[in-house]
Amino acid sequence: MADLELIQFPYSHYNEKIRWALDYKRPEHIRTNLVPGPHAMTTMRVSGQMQVPVMRFGSDYVAGSATILDQLERRYPEPPLYPADPAERDRAIEVQRYFDDEVGPMVRRGLFAVLTQERDYLCGIFTADRSPLFRSIYRAIFPVTRAVMKSSMGITDRASIERGVQGTEEGLAFVARESAATGYLVGSEFGIADLAAASLLAPAVIPDDSPMSLPRPRPERIELWLAKWADHPGAEWVRNVYGRHRGSE
Ligand SMILES: N[C@@H](CCC(=O)N[C@@H](CS)C(=O)NCC(=O)O)C(=O)O
């Protein structure tokens, strides 16, 4: 059994943070894909909570993307993601926390308010690596999964969706503003703050180098969601950081 295993959703920006760190540091590992809904049986069993990413280090399961990244940084320090300077390191962790707690949920809400209206498309990408039988059962029970997803993402009414759009705009404005001096969010080198911000904004941008790219042809609603941000300077920053630092999966 591999020592390191990422238990993930392929289409999740919190999971993208960990994939990026693994592709950057390149420790040997395996990735296990779960499907939203049935995933909870696995995550509850191994970690006592519902969410992914979960990372197995040997026989220990760790949940929460920031905690997992911290463990990866300790175990695989090269190349570093934390700045060497203590003040920059504190600031980078603070920026990560802002994106984890405030921007990430709003970006997800904005995208999924649209995606959950596209049953065939969404079921298709969630179950792309499953059998035809699994896919048809998943599609049949999707209304139940959709209700749980919408409730857990806070998609309740027009005002809640508007807050998702506003939070996305704030995140993009933050990276455009904070990267103006050096191209990076903290100091003058790529690090954890950039990785977290770019991963969590990726669902608004879908950069070419993202393993989460939404397959084409895309429903019109999704194209409209992406078109809303395409010319934003923050989206340009996300595309740049992906192009320069993401590497391949
Ligand atoms: N703060 C958590 C957020 C993780 C999270 O929201 N994961 C979502 C996928 S994007 C999830 O697992 N949702 C399924 C559920 O809540 O049951 C982290 O940083 O890892």
The ligand as a Tripos MOL2 file, in Angstrom:
@<TRIPOS>MOLECULE
LIG
   20    19     1     0     0
SMALL
NO_CHARGES

@<TRIPOS>ATOM
      1 N1        -12.2250   23.8570    4.7620 N.3       1 LIG1
      2 C1        -12.2200   22.6070    4.0190 C.3       1 LIG1
      3 C2        -13.2810   22.6670    2.9460 C.3       1 LIG1
      4 C3        -13.3960   21.3770    2.1600 C.3       1 LIG1
      5 C4        -14.6970   21.3090    1.3730 C.2       1 LIG1
      6 O1        -15.5230   22.2280    1.4100 O.2       1 LIG1
      7 N2        -14.8760   20.1890    0.6600 N.am      1 LIG1
      8 C5        -16.0800   19.9960   -0.1030 C.3       1 LIG1
      9 C6        -15.7310   19.8130   -1.5800 C.3       1 LIG1
     10 S1        -15.2410   21.3580   -2.2850 S.3       1 LIG1
     11 C7        -16.7580   18.7030    0.3340 C.2       1 LIG1
     12 O2        -16.1060   17.7520    0.6580 O.2       1 LIG1
     13 N3        -18.0880   18.6910    0.2970 N.am      1 LIG1
     14 C8        -18.8590   17.5050    0.5810 C.3       1 LIG1
     15 C9        -19.5770   17.5690    1.8900 C.2       1 LIG1
     16 O3        -19.5390   18.6070    2.5840 O.co2     1 LIG1
     17 O4        -20.2080   16.5540    2.2400 O.co2     1 LIG1
     18 C10       -10.8210   22.3990    3.4420 C.2       1 LIG1
     19 O5        -10.0660   23.3790    3.3700 O.co2     1 LIG1
     20 O6        -10.4610   21.2610    3.0980 O.co2     1 LIG1
@<TRIPOS>BOND
     1     1     2 1
     2     2     3 1
     3     2    18 1
     4     3     4 1
     5     4     5 1
     6     5     6 2
     7     5     7 1
     8     7     8 1
     9     8     9 1
    10     8    11 1
    11     9    10 1
    12    11    12 2
    13    11    13 1
    14    13    14 1
    15    14    15 1
    16    15    16 2
    17    15    17 1
    18    18    19 2
    19    18    20 1
@<TRIPOS>SUBSTRUCTURE
     1 LIG1         1 GROUP 0 **** ****
